[in-house]
Amino acid sequence: MTHYICTGECKGQTDDPNVGTCQAESCDKHGEPLTACECEDGAHGA
């Protein structure tokens, strides 16, 4: 299932494609686009 992750320090994720950007104000990628991920194991390709 597609989910969307922040590649910044917060490592946030959402299933909602409408969120679009990182919402964590303390994150170094706040306001930047989230990355689509299809992983099944929750590792996000790490």
Backbone as XML, in Angstrom:
<?xml version="1.0"?>
<chain id="A" units="angstrom">
  <residue number="1" name="MET">
    <atom name="N" x="0.838" y="-1.178" z="0.000"/>
    <atom name="CA" x="0.000" y="0.000" z="0.000"/>
    <atom name="C" x="0.887" y="1.247" z="0.000"/>
  </residue>
  <residue number="2" name="THR">
    <atom name="N" x="0.554" y="2.201" z="-0.815"/>
    <atom name="CA" x="1.336" y="3.433" z="-0.888"/>
    <atom name="C" x="1.129" y="4.271" z="0.366"/>
  </residue>
  <residue number="3" name="HIS">
    <atom name="N" x="2.236" y="4.739" z="0.913"/>
    <atom name="CA" x="2.205" y="5.693" z="2.009"/>
    <atom name="C" x="3.256" y="6.740" z="1.679"/>
  </residue>
  <residue number="4" name="TYR">
    <atom name="N" x="3.268" y="7.804" z="2.436"/>
    <atom name="CA" x="4.112" y="8.942" z="2.117"/>
    <atom name="C" x="4.971" y="9.264" z="3.330"/>
  </residue>
  <residue number="5" name="ILE">
    <atom name="N" x="6.279" y="9.401" z="3.087"/>
    <atom name="CA" x="7.219" y="9.563" z="4.192"/>
    <atom name="C" x="8.025" y="10.851" z="4.057"/>
  </residue>
  <residue number="6" name="CYS">
    <atom name="N" x="8.466" y="11.342" z="5.192"/>
    <atom name="CA" x="9.415" y="12.448" z="5.232"/>
    <atom name="C" x="10.799" y="11.843" z="5.347"/>
  </residue>
  <residue number="7" name="THR">
    <atom name="N" x="11.714" y="12.291" z="4.523"/>
    <atom name="CA" x="13.082" y="11.795" z="4.569"/>
    <atom name="C" x="13.951" y="12.655" z="5.482"/>
  </residue>
  <residue number="8" name="GLY">
    <atom name="N" x="13.330" y="13.580" z="6.189"/>
    <atom name="CA" x="14.054" y="14.428" z="7.136"/>
    <atom name="C" x="14.170" y="13.776" z="8.493"/>
  </residue>
  <residue number="9" name="GLU">
    <atom name="N" x="14.591" y="14.556" z="9.466"/>
    <atom name="CA" x="14.871" y="14.023" z="10.804"/>
    <atom name="C" x="13.644" y="13.510" z="11.529"/>
  </residue>
  <residue number="10" name="CYS">
    <atom name="N" x="12.432" y="13.962" z="11.184"/>
    <atom name="CA" x="11.236" y="13.495" z="11.903"/>
    <atom name="C" x="10.799" y="12.099" z="11.480"/>
  </residue>
  <residue number="11" name="LYS">
    <atom name="N" x="11.170" y="11.675" z="10.262"/>
    <atom name="CA" x="10.801" y="10.355" z="9.726"/>
    <atom name="C" x="9.289" y="10.128" z="9.739"/>
  </residue>
  <residue number="12" name="GLY">
    <atom name="N" x="8.517" y="11.203" z="9.593"/>
    <atom name="CA" x="7.060" y="11.107" z="9.619"/>
    <atom name="C" x="6.512" y="10.317" z="8.448"/>
  </residue>
  <residue number="13" name="GLN">
    <atom name="N" x="5.296" y="9.809" z="8.616"/>
    <atom name="CA" x="4.637" y="9.113" z="7.520"/>
    <atom name="C" x="3.129" y="9.273" z="7.632"/>
  </residue>
  <residue number="14" name="THR">
    <atom name="N" x="2.456" y="9.170" z="6.476"/>
    <atom name="CA" x="1.016" y="9.259" z="6.425"/>
    <atom name="C" x="0.505" y="8.399" z="5.280"/>
  </residue>
  <residue number="15" name="ASP">
    <atom name="N" x="-0.732" y="7.955" z="5.389"/>
    <atom name="CA" x="-1.389" y="7.236" z="4.294"/>
    <atom name="C" x="-2.198" y="8.198" z="3.431"/>
  </residue>
  <residue number="16" name="ASP">
    <atom name="N" x="-2.329" y="9.436" z="3.878"/>
    <atom name="CA" x="-3.161" y="10.438" z="3.209"/>
    <atom name="C" x="-2.365" y="11.160" z="2.117"/>
  </residue>
  <residue number="17" name="PRO">
    <atom name="N" x="-2.678" y="10.921" z="0.844"/>
    <atom name="CA" x="-1.937" y="11.570" z="-0.240"/>
    <atom name="C" x="-2.186" y="13.072" z="-0.318"/>
  </residue>
  <residue number="18" name="ASN">
    <atom name="N" x="-3.181" y="13.566" z="0.392"/>
    <atom name="CA" x="-3.501" y="14.993" z="0.349"/>
    <atom name="C" x="-2.629" y="15.833" z="1.271"/>
  </residue>
  <residue number="19" name="VAL">
    <atom name="N" x="-1.883" y="15.197" z="2.166"/>
    <atom name="CA" x="-1.030" y="15.951" z="3.086"/>
    <atom name="C" x="0.059" y="16.673" z="2.299"/>
  </residue>
  <residue number="20" name="GLY">
    <atom name="N" x="0.789" y="15.958" z="1.463"/>
    <atom name="CA" x="1.715" y="16.568" z="0.523"/>
    <atom name="C" x="3.076" y="16.995" z="1.036"/>
  </residue>
  <residue number="21" name="THR">
    <atom name="N" x="3.139" y="17.643" z="2.193"/>
    <atom name="CA" x="4.415" y="18.134" z="2.704"/>
    <atom name="C" x="4.588" y="17.747" z="4.161"/>
  </residue>
  <residue number="22" name="CYS">
    <atom name="N" x="5.829" y="17.817" z="4.628"/>
    <atom name="CA" x="6.120" y="17.530" z="6.031"/>
    <atom name="C" x="5.447" y="18.575" z="6.913"/>
  </residue>
  <residue number="23" name="GLN">
    <atom name="N" x="4.758" y="18.114" z="7.929"/>
    <atom name="CA" x="4.012" y="18.999" z="8.820"/>
    <atom name="C" x="4.721" y="19.271" z="10.145"/>
  </residue>
  <residue number="24" name="ALA">
    <atom name="N" x="5.829" y="18.583" z="10.417"/>
    <atom name="CA" x="6.541" y="18.725" z="11.693"/>
    <atom name="C" x="7.373" y="20.014" z="11.683"/>
  </residue>
  <residue number="25" name="GLU">
    <atom name="N" x="6.974" y="20.967" z="12.493"/>
    <atom name="CA" x="7.654" y="22.268" z="12.495"/>
    <atom name="C" x="9.121" y="22.181" z="12.904"/>
  </residue>
  <residue number="26" name="SER">
    <atom name="N" x="9.472" y="21.178" z="13.702"/>
    <atom name="CA" x="10.855" y="21.056" z="14.155"/>
    <atom name="C" x="11.735" y="20.261" z="13.185"/>
  </residue>
  <residue number="27" name="CYS">
    <atom name="N" x="11.165" y="19.756" z="12.102"/>
    <atom name="CA" x="11.905" y="18.933" z="11.140"/>
    <atom name="C" x="12.699" y="19.814" z="10.170"/>
  </residue>
  <residue number="28" name="ASP">
    <atom name="N" x="13.882" y="19.329" z="9.781"/>
    <atom name="CA" x="14.699" y="20.066" z="8.820"/>
    <atom name="C" x="14.074" y="20.094" z="7.421"/>
  </residue>
  <residue number="29" name="LYS">
    <atom name="N" x="13.053" y="19.263" z="7.179"/>
    <atom name="CA" x="12.377" y="19.240" z="5.879"/>
    <atom name="C" x="10.928" y="19.746" z="5.992"/>
  </residue>
  <residue number="30" name="HIS">
    <atom name="N" x="10.630" y="20.499" z="7.026"/>
    <atom name="CA" x="9.286" y="21.065" z="7.211"/>
    <atom name="C" x="8.869" y="21.826" z="5.951"/>
  </residue>
  <residue number="31" name="GLY">
    <atom name="N" x="7.675" y="21.492" z="5.453"/>
    <atom name="CA" x="7.140" y="22.164" z="4.270"/>
    <atom name="C" x="7.606" y="21.584" z="2.954"/>
  </residue>
  <residue number="32" name="GLU">
    <atom name="N" x="8.535" y="20.647" z="2.990"/>
    <atom name="CA" x="9.025" y="20.027" z="1.757"/>
    <atom name="C" x="8.163" y="18.812" z="1.407"/>
  </residue>
  <residue number="33" name="PRO">
    <atom name="N" x="8.110" y="18.451" z="0.125"/>
    <atom name="CA" x="7.261" y="17.332" z="-0.314"/>
    <atom name="C" x="7.626" y="16.001" z="0.339"/>
  </residue>
  <residue number="34" name="LEU">
    <atom name="N" x="6.595" y="15.214" z="0.629"/>
    <atom name="CA" x="6.792" y="13.856" z="1.124"/>
    <atom name="C" x="7.135" y="12.950" z="-0.052"/>
  </residue>
  <residue number="35" name="THR">
    <atom name="N" x="7.749" y="11.816" z="0.231"/>
    <atom name="CA" x="8.151" y="10.849" z="-0.782"/>
    <atom name="C" x="7.213" y="9.646" z="-0.735"/>
  </residue>
  <residue number="36" name="ALA">
    <atom name="N" x="6.685" y="9.237" z="-1.901"/>
    <atom name="CA" x="5.825" y="8.060" z="-1.960"/>
    <atom name="C" x="6.661" y="6.808" z="-1.699"/>
  </residue>
  <residue number="37" name="CYS">
    <atom name="N" x="6.110" y="5.877" z="-0.944"/>
    <atom name="CA" x="6.810" y="4.643" z="-0.595"/>
    <atom name="C" x="5.828" y="3.479" z="-0.700"/>
  </residue>
  <residue number="38" name="GLU">
    <atom name="N" x="6.307" y="2.365" z="-1.202"/>
    <atom name="CA" x="5.480" y="1.170" z="-1.394"/>
    <atom name="C" x="5.918" y="0.007" z="-0.510"/>
  </residue>
  <residue number="39" name="CYS">
    <atom name="N" x="6.801" y="0.254" z="0.464"/>
    <atom name="CA" x="7.338" y="-0.862" z="1.253"/>
    <atom name="C" x="6.233" y="-1.555" z="2.049"/>
  </residue>
  <residue number="40" name="GLU">
    <atom name="N" x="6.447" y="-2.820" z="2.327"/>
    <atom name="CA" x="5.508" y="-3.626" z="3.094"/>
    <atom name="C" x="6.000" y="-3.835" z="4.535"/>
  </residue>
  <residue number="41" name="ASP">
    <atom name="N" x="7.324" y="-3.605" z="4.737"/>
    <atom name="CA" x="7.916" y="-3.934" z="6.034"/>
    <atom name="C" x="8.107" y="-2.740" z="6.961"/>
  </residue>
  <residue number="42" name="GLY">
    <atom name="N" x="7.760" y="-1.544" z="6.516"/>
    <atom name="CA" x="7.904" y="-0.358" z="7.344"/>
    <atom name="C" x="9.310" y="0.193" z="7.412"/>
  </residue>
  <residue number="43" name="ALA">
    <atom name="N" x="10.246" y="-0.382" z="6.633"/>
    <atom name="CA" x="11.635" y="0.067" z="6.651"/>
    <atom name="C" x="11.882" y="1.216" z="5.666"/>
  </residue>
  <residue number="44" name="HIS">
    <atom name="N" x="10.944" y="1.451" z="4.763"/>
    <atom name="CA" x="11.022" y="2.532" z="3.764"/>
    <atom name="C" x="12.313" y="2.502" z="2.962"/>
  </residue>
  <residue number="45" name="GLY">
    <atom name="N" x="12.760" y="1.324" z="2.633"/>
    <atom name="CA" x="13.941" y="1.164" z="1.795"/>
    <atom name="C" x="15.257" y="1.375" z="2.514"/>
  </residue>
  <residue number="46" name="ALA">
    <atom name="N" x="15.208" y="1.437" z="3.832"/>
    <atom name="CA" x="16.451" y="1.698" z="4.582"/>
    <atom name="C" x="17.342" y="0.536" z="4.587"/>
  </residue>
</chain>
